[in-house]
């Protein structure tokens, strides 16, 4: 009888022991100091230690695998409301009735493309979390904590970029595209949704620039002073990127695209400064 009760007590205590050990592992992961080794020395050491390179590649493979699994689950969840998102995306052009399909597979391809985009939007924070888990051992404890706390902003920035493209960019670009040279245009669902989803995706991705700069600054690869000094080059690069993303060549659309990207560049300089302080402490 006593033996059974001891076993039951140990079993009951196991969950608490697991919580304690998990807490200690997380605490160690967030506070463990790293070697402040210059990047060139790290690269030389990595080349000489091929076993370490294969270890990191295997770790990266595991992180990417988990991210793909989560992305697939989010895409499946998106199947529930993908048709409503298609209706929403068609509103700037007059609704779904303004589109005319000429291929029997177009509705399915449109549905899948929208489900993939919405699934990616849902999975972005977790994908960033897996990237953070991979690089966290190489950055300072303070930078790890800042990076962990900023992960929700990854989803906010991505969705914010898509909302900007939908509410501010599409209403400006579509009339120019549809009324160019006075030619009547009846868009196909596949071409229109492909155009819109591609635009939303790349604009949303461009809004992730501050987080990417923060990560690079945490690793010591980018410095706030360097970004501030190279602002002229940044303006030229942003103009080129805006021209590539913008489907039209009119200056109004390019200005609408460049304005938030310039603001995000300024935000990136501030984040790089914060990351550098965390890296130095």
Secondary structure, DSSP 8 states (H G I E B T S, - for coil): -HHHHHHHHHHHHHHHHHHHHHHHHHHHHHH-------HHHHHHHHHH-HHHHHHHHHHHHHHHHHHHHHHHHHHHHHTTTHHHHHHHHHGGGT-GGG----STTHHHHHHHHHHHHHHHHHHHHHHHHHHHHHHHTTS-HHHHHHHHHHHHHHHHHHHHHHHHIIIIIHHHHHHHHHSGGG------HHHHHHHHHHHHHHHHHHTTHHHHHHHHHHTTS--HHHHHHTHHHHHHHHHHHHHHH-SS--HHHHHHHHHHHHHHHHHHHHHHHHHHHHHH-
